[in-house]
């Protein structure tokens, strides 16, 4: 019998923990479908301050916690918590840090102003994902990143972490989400922050004419890009594996079957 396909799901939101957009329900539904198809699943997301730890029964995973993630030459502790997704046998791992995720809003304050450190929060989360999976000692066949907050993950896996053994056979898939306001808010500081974090080489794909384009950059480093619907705003992406099917979960499953871990991107 063939080994189970291992799928790492990384998302900025997921029902029932956070419900900002349609992406939340889509990720929840398709994760359960993959499990029903006998795939081995790991799910990672940020532990935003909006998530009620008592209600969702989160608890710290001591053996995974205690790492430090370096952002702009400063070290920030990474705390890993876990909960069981209701009505499933799947566990969801939450990446936490008081400096970046303790606040009671996800991406903007009560007045709707985007947080000035969203770039740093994004870098922290993406680096944290990679370091956590390394600590799992679990090599995914597919890394499926959902949402603009994961837009740096495909690039990191093919640049600064390109020689990391645990990801050598991983294929990266990216689900785009609306990044219009985020792109504009990143314009002034994005290039400097990428340089400060050893990611200067990715700028040619993520910045066009001085404007940040997170989805376009992610697509450049991904095996394929998926859109939950035709209405999902996205910059111009020259990629062959776009999908506008109504049934997003089945689309994901079908696309996975076209990817072989042995393929080179």
N, C-alpha and C positions, 0 to 999 in steps of 0.2 A: 504493500500500500504506500502511495506517495506521501511524503511529509506534508503536514498542513502548511498552507501558505500563511506566512506571518505578516500581519498588517499593523503598522504603527499609525494610529489616528491622533493627530495633534490639531487642536481647534481652539479658537479664541472664545467660543461659546458653545453651550450644549444644554439642551433641556434635560432635566428640570432645574439645573443649577443656575443658568443664565439664559435669558430669552430676549435678546436685543433685536434679532432679525430672524428671517425664515431659516437662516443657516442653522440655528439652534435645533429646530425640529428635524431638519434634514439629517444632521449628523447623528442625532439620537436614533432615528429610524434606520439609517443605513448601517450603523454599527451593529444593530441587532440582526439585520439581514445577513451581514457577513458572518456573524456567529452562527446563525442558522445554517449557513453554507459550510460549516465546519472549518472556518478559518480561525487562526489563533490571533487574538486581538489584544493590543495594549492601547489605552486611551490616556492622553495627557492634555491638561488645560491649565490656565492660570487660576490661582485661588484668590479671585477678586474679593474685596471686602463686602460685596453685596451677597456673597454666598453664606447662608446660615449654617455654621458647622454643626450645631446641635441637631437641627432639623434633618440635615442630610447625613448625620452620623460620620463625619470626617474624623480621622485620627492620624496622628503623625506616624510615619514609617521611619523609625529611628535609624535603621540600617542604611537607609538611602539619604537621610538628611546629613547636614554638617559640611557639605561642600561650599566653597566660596567661588563666586562668579565674578570675574574682573570686568568692570565697565569703566572706561576712561581712566584707567590706572588705579581705580578704587575697587576694593573687594566687598562684595555683598553676600551674606549667607543665604544659601538656598535650603529651604525647608520643604520636604515632600510629605504630603498627606494623601490619604486614600479613602475612598468610599465605594460601596457597591451600587451600581446603577439599578434603580428599582425594577423589580420584576425580571431581572436577568441574572446571569452568573458572571457578569463582567465587572471588573474593577476600574475605577477612574482615578488616576493619579493627578493631584493638584500641586502645582509649583507655587510656592509662597515666599514672600519677602516683605517685611514691614515697610521698607522705604518705597516699594513700588506698588504693592497691592493691598495694603491695609485700608486705604481710603474707601469711602462708601459709594463711590461711583466708579464706573469702569474706564471710560476714556475721556470724560469731560466733567467739569464741576457742575454744581446745581444750576448755574446760570447758562450752561451749555458751552462754556469755553473749554476747548480742548486742553488737556494737561500739557505743560511745556516739556515734561520729561517723557512723553510718549515714545520718542526715539529710543531713549535709554531703556525704558520698560520693554520695548520690543526686542532690543539686543539681548537684554538679560533673559527674557523668556526663551528665545531661540537657542542661546548658548546653554541655558539650563536644561532644555529638552535633550540636547545632544549628550550632555554630561550625565543626565539621568539614565538614558538608554545605555550608555557605556557601563554604568554601574549595574544595570539589570544583567548585563552580559548576554543580551538577547539580540540577535542579528535579524532585523526585519527584511523581508523580501520587498515590501512596499512601504514607503513613508508617504502618507497622505496628509498634507497640510491644508487646513481650512481657514480662510480669512486673511485679511491684510496683515494682521499681527504675526502671521507665519510667513510673510512674503520673503523674509531674509533666510529662512531655513534652507530652501533649495540651493541658494548661493553658498551658504556656509558649508554645506555638505560637499560641494564641489570645489571649494577653494581652501579655506583655512583648515577644514577637516577632511580634505580629499584623501589623505593617507590613513585615515582611521579605519582599522581592520573591520570593525563591527558593521560598518556601513558600505563596505567594498562592493557588495552585490545588491545593494538597495536601489530600487527605482523610485524616483520622487514624482508624486502627482500633486498638483496644486488646485484647490478650489478657490476661484476668485470671489471677492466680495466688493461692495461699494467702498472705494478708498478715496473718493473725490475730495472730501474735506480734509482727510488725513494727509493726502499728498500735498495739498496747499500749505498745511501747517508745518510740514517737514521741510519745505523748500529752503528756508534760511539756514538751517543747521545740519541737514542730513549729510552733506558731503564731509563736513568737518568731523561729525560723529563717526562716520564710517572709517575715515582715516585714523581716528583715535583708537578705534577698535580693530585695526588690522584688516579692514575690509575695503581698502581703497580700490582694489582691482575690480570690484563689482560695479563701480559707479557708471561705467560706460553703458550698462544695461538698465540701471535704475534712474538715471538722470538724463533727460533730453531737453536741450535748450534751457538749462537751468531749472527745469521743472521735474519734481520727483514723480515717478510712475512705478509704484510698488508692484502692481500686477504684471506690468510689462517685464520688469526685472525678474520677478519670480518665474515667469514663463520661459525666459532665456535659459534657466538652469533646470527646468523640469522636463520629465519625459512626456508629460501631457498636462493640459489645463482643462478643467471642467467648470461649467457655469451652472448654478442651480436652475436658472431660467433665462429666457431670452432678454428679460428686462434688467438683468444684472449689469450695472454700469462697469465698463472696462475700457482701458486704453487699447489702442490698436495692437493686436498681438498676431504675429505671423507664426502660427502654430497649427499643425495638422490635426491635432487630437482634441479639437473643441467639440462640445456636445451641448445640444439644446433640447434634449429629450425631456418629456414630461416626468417620467419616472426616474428620478435622479439616482435612487439606490440601485436599480437594475443597470443604469448606465455605468455607474462605478464598477459594478461587478463585471460587466462585459468588458470594460476597458482593462481591468486587472488581468483578465485572461489573455490579453494581447501582449502583456509584459512578461519577459523572461528575465530572471535575475542574472543570467549570463550575458545579457545584451549589454553592449557599451553604448552610453549616451552619445 
